[in-house]
Amino acid sequence: MRKTTFLTQLSDIEIIIKKCQTCHVAMVDLLGKPYLLPFNFGYANGVVYLHSDFKGKKIDILKKNPSVCINFTTDHELFRQHDKVACSYGMAYRSVLVYGDVEFIEGFDEKVDALNIFMKQYVDRDFTYSKPSVDNVCVYKVVIKDFQGKIYHHETLE
Ligand SMILES: Cc1cc2nc3c(=O)[nH]c(=O)nc-3n(C[C@H](O)[C@H](O)[C@H](O)COP(=O)(O)OP(=O)(O)OC[C@H]3O[C@@H](n4cnc5c(N)ncnc54)[C@H](O)[C@@H]3O)c2cc1C
C-alpha cells in the first residue's frame, strides 16, 4: 500500500531540510519564464541561507523579482510490489516546498553568521573568515513565509 503523509508543522519539515545536501531554487525570470537552479544552503529558525557570486542570471532575476519557491528532497528509495510490473514500481521520498522572498545580506557580521549556519549544514565545526573572503561572496536569505511537506512511501519500507 502506497502512503502519502502531509506535514503541517515547521518542526517536521526542518527534519527533512536538515537531511538534505542541496536544494532547488525556482524563480521567475525577466521574461516571466521559470528558472530553476540547484544550490547548497544553510538553514536555521525558519530561514534558508544561500550564497553565490555577485553576478549572473540568477542575481539579475532575484534583484528584479525576489520571490522564490525552494524544494528539498531526501530519502529517495525505489520500491516495487512485482519485479515484472512497471506500474508497481514507485519512488519513496520526503519532500518540502518553502516559499519566500530573497533578501540580500549586506553587513559583515550578519554575513559571517549566515556563512556559519551555511557551513553547519555540511561540516560540524566552526570557521573563521577573512574580510576579503566575506566581501567577495554574495549571501542572501529567504525567510519562510509558507511551506508544504510531503512523505510518500510504501508500507514495505516502514
Ligand atoms: C549540487 C549543486 C550545488 C550548487 N550550489 C551552488 C551554490 O551554493 N551557489 C551558487 O551560486 N551556485 C551553485 N551551484 C551552481 C548553480 O546551480 C548555477 O549553475 C550557478 O549559480 C550559476 O547560475 P546563474 O544563474 O548565475 O547562471 P550564469 O552563470 O549567468 O549562467 C548562464 C547560463 O548557464 C545556464 N546555467 C546556469 N546554471 C546552470 C545549471 N546549474 N545547470 C545547467 N545550466 C545552467 C543557464 O542557462 C544560464 O542562462 C550548484 C550546482 C550544483 C549542481
The ligand as a Gaussian input file, in Angstrom:
#p B3LYP/6-31G(d) Opt

LIG

0 1
 C       24.770000      20.393000      -6.427000
 C       24.979000      21.834000      -6.851000
 C       25.106000      22.814000      -5.877000
 C       25.297000      24.141000      -6.253000
 N       25.427000      25.095000      -5.285000
 C       25.554000      26.401000      -5.645000
 C       25.610000      27.430000      -4.646000
 O       25.519000      27.190000      -3.431000
 N       25.756000      28.717000      -5.084000
 C       25.837000      29.017000      -6.419000
 O       25.967000      30.190000      -6.764000
 N       25.770000      28.070000      -7.365000
 C       25.630000      26.784000      -7.016000
 N       25.549000      25.809000      -7.987000
 C       25.603000      26.227000      -9.388000
 C       24.261000      26.850000      -9.782000
 O       23.294000      25.833000      -9.980000
 C       24.379000      27.704000     -11.055000
 O       24.925000      26.933000     -12.089000
 C       25.258000      28.925000     -10.819000
 O       24.892000      29.590000      -9.613000
 C       25.142000      29.901000     -11.985000
 O       23.813000      30.348000     -12.095000
 P       23.498000      31.738000     -12.865000
 O       22.027000      31.916000     -12.932000
 O       24.284000      32.824000     -12.228000
 O       23.967000      31.378000     -14.317000
 P       25.001000      32.132000     -15.266000
 O       26.407000      31.994000     -14.746000
 O       24.516000      33.503000     -15.543000
 O       24.905000      31.123000     -16.497000
 C       24.442000      31.418000     -17.776000
 C       23.598000      30.283000     -18.314000
 O       24.065000      28.990000     -17.932000
 C       22.958000      28.112000     -17.708000
 N       23.078000      27.509000     -16.382000
 C       23.347000      28.142000     -15.211000
 N       23.363000      27.260000     -14.183000
 C       23.103000      26.052000     -14.723000
 C       22.982000      24.759000     -14.173000
 N       23.127000      24.519000     -12.819000
 N       22.697000      23.736000     -14.983000
 C       22.543000      23.962000     -16.327000
 N       22.643000      25.161000     -16.892000
 C       22.919000      26.207000     -16.115000
 C       21.705000      28.954000     -17.781000
 O       21.062000      28.675000     -18.984000
 C       22.188000      30.361000     -17.763000
 O       21.417000      31.169000     -18.563000
 C       25.347000      24.483000      -7.639000
 C       25.204000      23.494000      -8.608000
 C       25.005000      22.187000      -8.223000
 C       24.802000      21.136000      -9.293000

